[in-house]
Amino acid sequence: MAIKRRVPRVRDLAPLIQFTRPQLDRTRRRLDAAMTIDDLRRIAKRRTPKAAFDYTDGAAEDELSIQRARQAFRDIEFHPTILRDVTTVGTSRNLLGHPVALPFGIAPTGFTRLMHTEGEMAGARAAAAAGIPFSLSTLATCSIEDVVAAVPQGRKWFQLYMWRDRDRSMALVQRAAQAGFDTMLVTVDVPVAGARWRDVRNGMTIPPALTLRTVLDAASHPHWWFDLLTTEPLAFASLDRWSGTVGEYLNSMFDPSVTFDDLGWIKDQWPGKLVVKGIQTLDDACAVVDRGVDGIVLSNHGGRQLDRAPVPFHLLPTVARELGKDAEVLVDTGIMSGADIVAAIALGARCTLVGRAYLYGLMAGGEAGVRRAIDILKAGVIRTMRLLGVTCLEELSPTHVTQLRRLGPIQPPA
C-alpha cells in the first residue's frame, strides 16, 4: 500500500526548528563540548606544547603500568539492582576526620604551572568550590603560603617527599601545619626517579628551554608561550627559601634510605592525619597500618615510577577487606570516569584521587577546565549510582562489581 504524502505546513515545522544561543566565550564553548575526560585530553593535546603535554600524559619506560591500570577499570562488570527509588542520590561522606562532597580528590602533581599558568591555584579553587580535597605537591610551582592566601577555604593536603636532609623535610612539614593543611601524604615509592622516556626524548626542562624544537612548537601554541613568558618564572615555589640550584635540589630530593621507622618520626611531628601514598602490596599496607598511620593510598605513582608495577585497583578488594576497619584506604592511578570512581568505592575504597584527569582539564581551559573535569566526574558518579540502584555511597558493595582479568599469573609447573 502506497504511503500518502502531503506538503509540510509551517505550523508543523515550527516546533522542529530550534535555535540555540551562540556561546561567544571560546573557552566555555570548547569546554562545554567536552563530555568525557578523554575529550578534555584531546583538547589539552591541541593546546599544549608537546613537552608539557607528554610530561603529564606519559609514564615510565614502556608505559605498561598506566595502560594496565586503565584497562583494569574498563574490565569490570557492574551488577545493577532494579526498582529502587533513586530520585535523590548522596555522594558525601566523612574522610579522614572531615566531610567531603564527593568520593574523589585532586592528587598531588608537580610542575603544575607548566601545564597552564594558573597551575595549582586553579586546582585549589576548583576543589574548594566542589567540596573535595586538594593535594599540594612538594614539587609544586605555587608555594604553601600563596595557595592558602589565595584559597583560604576548602580542605588542603600536603604531599611530602623525604629528603636526605631531614631538617629541610621537617621545615616543609611545619610550614604546611602552620598554614592549616589537615592531612599529610607521605610518598614512599620514589627511592629514585623513574625512567620517563618521553621527557628524555623531548629534552623537557623546567623552565622549558628555547631550543629550535621549542621555537617551532611555539608557532602552534602561541597562547601557552605568551602565558609562560608574561607570568612569574616556573620554579619550585615551596622551596624558594632554600639556596642552591634546582638540579642540586632534585639530586637531594629522593632519599633511598627511608624505612618504616621514619614513619613514626614523621608522625610525631605532624599534628594532622598521616597517609602513606605508594602502597603496592598487602604486606606493606599491613606494615604501615601497624605503625599507626591514618590511611594509605594504593598507588603506583600513575605508572610513572616502576613500569609493570601492580595495578592498584586489582589490589583494592584484598587490602580493603584486610585493613578497611583499621585505616582508610584510598586508591589512584588510571581513573578516568565517574564509573571508575564508583567501582573503586564499591570494592572498598574510602575515596579516590585523580591526577591526569584534572590536569587534562587544566590544560584544556585553566580553572574553568578543572571545574569541567570535576563536573564530568561528578555527573558520572551520580549517573552510575542511579543506574546501579543505590542512593548513597554506603550502599555500594562488592556485590555491585566484578573485576575481570585479562592478565593472570602463570602457575609454575608441578
C-alpha positions as CSV (number, residue, x, y, z in Angstrom):
1,M,0.0,0.0,0.0
2,A,1.4,3.4,-1.0
3,I,2.2,5.9,1.7
4,K,0.0,9.0,1.5
5,R,2.1,12.2,1.4
6,R,1.3,15.9,1.9
7,V,3.0,19.2,1.7
8,P,4.6,20.2,5.0
9,R,2.8,23.1,6.7
10,V,4.6,26.0,8.5
11,R,2.9,25.2,11.8
12,D,4.1,21.7,11.7
13,L,7.7,22.7,11.0
14,A,7.9,25.4,13.7
15,P,8.2,23.1,16.7
16,L,11.1,21.2,15.0
17,I,13.2,24.3,14.4
18,Q,15.2,25.4,17.4
19,F,17.9,28.0,17.6
20,T,20.5,27.8,20.4
21,R,22.0,31.0,21.7
22,P,25.6,31.2,20.5
23,Q,28.3,30.9,23.1
24,L,30.8,33.7,22.5
25,D,33.3,32.7,25.2
26,R,35.7,30.5,23.3
27,T,36.9,28.7,26.4
28,R,33.4,28.0,27.6
29,R,32.4,26.8,24.1
30,R,35.4,24.5,24.0
31,L,34.8,23.0,27.4
32,D,31.0,22.6,27.0
33,A,31.7,20.4,24.0
34,A,33.7,18.0,26.3
35,M,31.6,15.2,27.5
36,T,34.3,12.9,28.9
37,I,37.8,13.2,30.4
38,D,39.1,11.8,27.1
39,D,37.5,14.8,25.3
40,L,39.4,17.1,27.7
41,R,42.6,15.2,26.9
42,R,42.2,15.7,23.2
43,I,41.6,19.5,23.7
44,A,44.6,19.6,26.0
45,K,46.9,17.9,23.5
46,R,45.9,20.5,20.8
47,R,46.5,23.5,23.1
48,T,49.7,22.5,25.0
49,P,53.3,22.1,23.7
50,K,54.4,18.6,23.2
51,A,57.0,18.5,26.1
52,A,54.5,19.8,28.6
53,F,51.6,17.6,27.4
54,D,53.9,14.5,27.4
55,Y,55.1,15.3,30.9
56,T,51.5,15.0,32.1
57,D,50.3,12.2,29.8
58,G,53.4,10.0,29.8
59,A,54.6,7.3,32.2
60,A,57.7,5.3,32.9
61,E,59.6,3.2,30.3
62,D,57.1,1.3,28.0
63,E,54.1,2.8,29.9
64,L,52.6,-0.6,30.6
65,S,51.6,0.2,34.2
66,I,49.3,3.1,33.2
67,Q,47.9,1.1,30.3
68,R,47.1,-1.8,32.5
69,A,45.6,0.4,35.2
70,R,43.2,2.0,32.8
71,Q,42.3,-1.4,31.3
72,A,41.6,-2.7,34.8
73,F,38.8,-0.2,35.2
74,R,37.5,-1.0,31.7
75,D,37.5,-4.7,32.6
76,I,34.8,-4.5,35.2
77,E,31.2,-5.8,35.2
78,F,28.6,-3.9,37.1
79,H,25.6,-5.7,38.7
80,P,22.7,-3.2,39.0
81,T,19.7,-3.6,41.2
82,I,16.3,-2.5,39.9
83,L,13.1,-0.9,41.2
84,R,14.9,1.3,43.8
85,D,13.9,4.9,44.3
86,V,17.0,6.8,43.2
87,T,15.3,10.2,42.9
88,T,17.9,11.6,45.4
89,V,21.5,10.3,45.5
90,G,24.0,11.3,48.1
91,T,27.7,11.5,47.3
92,S,29.1,12.9,50.5
93,R,30.9,11.2,53.3
94,N,33.5,11.7,56.1
95,L,37.0,11.3,55.0
96,L,40.0,11.4,57.4
97,G,38.0,13.3,60.0
98,H,36.2,15.8,57.8
99,P,33.3,15.8,55.3
100,V,33.8,15.7,51.6
101,A,31.1,16.3,49.0
102,L,32.3,13.7,46.5
103,P,34.3,10.5,46.8
104,F,37.4,11.8,45.0
105,G,40.0,14.5,45.5
106,I,42.8,16.1,43.5
107,A,46.1,14.2,43.7
108,P,49.4,16.0,44.2
109,T,51.1,16.9,40.9
110,G,54.4,18.6,40.3
111,F,55.4,21.4,37.9
112,T,51.7,22.2,37.5
113,R,52.1,25.7,36.1
114,L,54.0,24.0,33.3
115,M,50.6,22.7,32.1
116,H,48.8,26.1,32.5
117,T,49.8,29.3,34.0
118,E,47.0,29.1,36.6
119,G,48.6,25.9,37.9
120,E,47.9,24.8,41.5
121,M,45.7,27.9,42.1
122,A,43.2,26.6,39.6
123,G,43.1,23.2,41.2
124,A,42.7,24.6,44.7
125,R,39.9,26.9,43.7
126,A,38.0,24.3,41.8
127,A,38.4,21.7,44.6
128,A,37.2,24.1,47.2
129,A,34.2,25.1,45.2
130,A,33.3,21.4,44.7
131,G,33.9,20.5,48.4
132,I,36.7,18.0,47.7
133,P,40.3,17.9,49.0
134,F,43.2,19.5,47.0
135,S,46.7,18.0,47.5
136,L,49.8,20.2,47.1
137,S,53.0,18.6,45.9
138,T,56.4,19.2,47.3
139,L,57.3,19.9,43.7
140,A,54.5,22.5,43.3
141,T,55.0,25.7,41.4
142,C,52.9,27.7,43.9
143,S,54.0,27.9,47.5
144,I,52.2,26.6,50.5
145,E,51.5,30.1,51.8
146,D,50.4,31.5,48.5
147,V,47.9,28.8,47.9
148,V,46.3,29.3,51.3
149,A,46.3,33.1,50.9
150,A,44.6,32.8,47.5
151,V,42.2,30.0,48.5
152,P,41.6,30.1,52.3
153,Q,38.6,27.9,52.1
154,G,38.5,24.2,51.4
155,R,40.5,21.2,52.6
156,K,44.1,21.1,51.7
157,W,46.5,18.2,51.9
158,F,50.3,18.4,51.6
159,Q,52.4,15.7,49.9
160,L,55.9,15.1,51.2
161,Y,59.0,13.6,49.6
162,M,61.5,12.7,52.2
163,W,64.9,14.3,51.7
164,R,68.3,13.2,52.8
165,D,68.4,16.5,54.8
166,R,65.7,15.7,57.3
167,D,65.7,19.3,58.7
168,R,64.5,20.6,55.3
169,S,61.8,18.0,55.1
170,M,60.5,18.9,58.5
171,A,60.6,22.6,57.7
172,L,58.1,21.9,54.9
173,V,56.0,19.9,57.3
174,Q,55.9,22.7,59.8
175,R,55.0,25.3,57.1
176,A,52.1,23.1,55.9
177,A,50.9,22.6,59.5
178,Q,51.1,26.3,60.2
179,A,49.2,27.1,57.0
180,G,46.3,24.8,58.1
181,F,46.8,21.7,55.9
182,D,44.9,18.9,57.7
183,T,46.5,15.8,56.1
184,M,50.0,14.8,55.1
185,L,50.5,12.4,52.2
186,V,54.0,10.8,52.5
187,T,55.0,9.4,49.2
188,V,57.1,6.2,49.6
189,D,57.5,4.8,46.0
190,V,60.4,7.1,44.9
191,P,63.7,5.9,46.2
192,V,64.9,7.1,42.7
193,A,63.1,8.7,39.8
194,G,61.5,6.5,37.2
195,A,62.7,6.4,33.6
196,R,60.3,8.6,31.7
197,W,61.5,8.3,28.1
198,R,59.0,10.9,26.7
199,D,60.6,13.5,28.8
200,V,64.1,12.5,27.9
201,R,63.3,12.5,24.2
202,N,61.6,15.9,24.4
203,G,64.5,17.4,26.3
204,M,62.0,18.5,28.9
205,T,63.4,21.1,31.3
206,I,62.0,23.4,34.0
207,P,61.6,26.1,32.8
208,P,61.3,25.0,29.1
209,A,64.5,25.8,27.2
210,L,64.2,27.7,23.9
211,T,65.7,25.2,21.6
212,L,64.9,25.0,17.8
213,R,62.3,22.4,18.6
214,T,60.5,24.5,21.2
215,V,60.7,27.6,19.0
216,L,59.0,25.7,16.2
217,D,56.4,24.3,18.6
218,A,55.7,27.8,19.9
219,A,54.3,28.8,16.5
220,S,51.3,26.4,17.0
221,H,50.9,27.2,20.7
222,P,51.3,31.0,21.0
223,H,48.8,31.4,23.8
224,W,50.7,28.9,26.0
225,W,54.0,30.6,25.4
226,F,52.6,34.1,25.9
227,D,51.3,33.0,29.3
228,L,54.7,31.4,30.2
229,L,56.7,34.4,29.2
230,T,54.5,37.1,30.8
231,T,54.0,35.4,34.2
232,E,56.3,34.5,37.1
233,P,59.1,32.1,36.0
234,L,58.5,28.5,36.8
235,A,60.2,27.3,40.0
236,F,59.7,25.0,42.9
237,A,57.8,27.6,44.9
238,S,57.7,25.9,48.2
239,L,61.4,25.6,48.1
240,D,62.4,29.2,47.1
241,R,63.7,29.9,50.5
242,W,66.5,27.4,50.1
243,S,69.8,28.1,48.5
244,G,71.2,26.1,45.6
245,T,70.1,25.2,42.1
246,V,67.0,23.2,41.1
247,G,69.4,20.4,39.9
248,E,71.0,20.3,43.3
249,Y,67.6,20.2,44.9
250,L,66.4,17.3,42.7
251,N,69.6,15.3,43.5
252,S,68.8,15.6,47.2
253,M,65.0,15.0,46.9
254,F,64.6,11.3,46.7
255,D,66.1,9.6,49.8
256,P,66.8,5.8,49.1
257,S,67.4,5.2,52.8
258,V,63.9,5.9,54.0
259,T,62.5,3.0,56.0
260,F,59.3,2.1,58.0
261,D,60.9,3.6,61.1
262,D,60.9,7.0,59.6
263,L,57.1,7.0,59.6
264,G,56.9,7.2,63.3
265,W,59.4,10.1,63.3
266,I,57.2,12.0,60.8
267,K,54.0,11.1,62.7
268,D,55.4,12.6,65.9
269,Q,56.0,15.9,64.2
270,W,52.8,16.2,62.2
271,P,49.6,17.3,64.1
272,G,47.1,16.2,61.4
273,K,46.2,13.0,59.7
274,L,49.0,10.9,58.2
275,V,48.5,8.9,55.0
276,V,51.1,6.8,53.2
277,K,51.0,7.0,49.4
278,G,52.5,4.5,47.1
279,I,51.5,1.2,48.7
280,Q,51.7,-1.7,46.2
281,T,51.5,-4.9,48.3
282,L,49.3,-6.2,51.1
283,D,52.3,-6.8,53.3
284,D,53.5,-3.2,53.1
285,A,49.9,-2.0,53.7
286,C,49.8,-4.0,56.9
287,A,53.2,-2.8,57.9
288,V,52.4,0.9,57.7
289,V,49.0,0.5,59.3
290,D,50.7,-1.4,62.2
291,R,52.8,1.8,62.7
292,G,49.7,3.8,63.3
293,V,49.1,5.8,60.1
294,D,45.5,7.0,59.5
295,G,45.3,6.0,55.8
296,I,47.0,4.5,52.8
297,V,46.9,5.2,49.1
298,L,47.2,2.2,46.9
299,S,49.2,3.8,44.1
300,N,52.0,3.0,41.6
301,H,52.5,6.8,41.1
302,G,50.4,6.9,38.0
303,G,52.7,4.4,36.3
304,R,55.5,7.0,36.4
305,Q,58.0,5.0,38.6
306,L,58.3,1.2,38.2
307,D,56.8,0.0,34.9
308,R,54.9,-3.3,35.2
309,A,54.1,-2.4,38.8
310,P,50.9,-3.9,40.4
311,V,47.6,-2.4,39.3
312,P,46.3,-0.6,42.4
313,F,42.7,-1.3,41.5
314,H,43.4,-5.0,41.5
315,L,44.9,-4.8,45.0
316,L,42.0,-2.9,46.4
317,P,39.5,-5.6,47.3
318,T,42.0,-7.6,49.3
319,V,43.6,-4.6,51.1
320,A,40.2,-3.1,51.9
321,R,38.9,-6.4,53.3
322,E,42.0,-6.9,55.5
323,L,42.6,-3.3,56.6
324,G,39.5,-1.3,56.0
325,K,38.5,-1.3,59.6
326,D,41.9,-0.1,60.8
327,A,42.7,2.6,58.3
328,E,41.1,4.5,55.5
329,V,42.0,3.0,52.1
330,L,42.3,5.4,49.1
331,V,43.3,4.4,45.5
332,D,44.6,6.2,42.4
333,T,46.1,5.5,39.0
334,G,44.1,5.1,35.8
335,I,40.8,6.8,37.0
336,M,39.2,8.5,34.0
337,S,35.5,8.5,34.7
338,G,32.8,8.6,37.4
339,A,32.1,4.9,36.8
340,D,35.7,4.2,37.7
341,I,35.3,6.0,40.9
342,V,32.1,4.2,41.8
343,A,33.7,0.8,41.1
344,A,36.6,1.7,43.5
345,I,34.2,2.8,46.2
346,A,32.1,-0.4,45.8
347,L,35.3,-2.5,46.2
348,G,36.2,-0.8,49.5
349,A,38.0,2.5,48.8
350,R,37.0,5.3,51.1
351,C,38.0,7.8,48.4
352,T,39.9,8.1,45.1
353,L,42.5,10.6,43.9
354,V,42.7,11.9,40.3
355,G,45.8,13.4,38.8
356,R,45.9,13.3,35.0
357,A,42.1,13.7,34.7
358,Y,42.3,17.0,36.4
359,L,45.4,18.1,34.6
360,Y,43.8,17.4,31.2
361,G,41.1,19.9,32.3
362,L,43.7,22.4,33.4
363,M,45.5,22.3,30.1
364,A,42.2,22.5,28.2
365,G,41.0,25.7,30.0
366,G,42.6,26.7,33.2
367,E,40.4,26.8,36.3
368,A,37.3,26.5,34.1
369,G,38.7,23.3,32.7
370,V,39.4,21.9,36.1
371,R,35.8,22.7,37.1
372,R,34.6,21.0,33.9
373,A,36.7,17.9,34.7
374,I,35.2,17.7,38.2
375,D,31.7,18.2,36.8
376,I,32.2,15.4,34.3
377,L,33.4,13.0,37.1
378,K,30.6,14.1,39.5
379,A,27.9,13.5,36.8
380,G,29.4,10.1,36.1
381,V,29.4,9.2,39.8
382,I,25.7,10.2,40.2
383,R,24.6,8.6,37.0
384,T,26.3,5.3,37.7
385,M,25.0,5.1,41.3
386,R,21.4,5.7,40.0
387,L,21.8,3.0,37.3
388,L,23.1,0.6,40.0
389,G,20.1,1.4,42.1
390,V,21.9,2.9,45.1
391,T,21.2,6.2,46.9
392,C,24.4,6.7,48.9
393,L,28.0,5.6,48.9
394,E,27.4,3.4,51.9
395,E,25.0,1.2,49.8
396,L,27.8,0.4,47.3
397,S,29.4,-3.0,48.0
398,P,31.5,-5.7,46.2
399,T,28.2,-7.3,45.1
400,H,27.9,-4.4,42.6
401,V,31.2,-5.0,40.8
402,T,33.2,-7.9,39.3
403,Q,36.8,-7.4,38.3
404,L,37.5,-9.2,35.0
405,R,41.2,-10.0,34.5
406,R,42.9,-10.1,31.1
407,L,46.2,-10.9,32.6
408,G,46.7,-13.5,35.4
409,P,49.7,-15.1,37.0
410,I,51.1,-18.2,35.2
411,Q,51.4,-21.0,37.7
412,P,54.8,-22.8,37.8
413,P,54.7,-26.5,36.7
414,A,54.0,-29.0,39.5
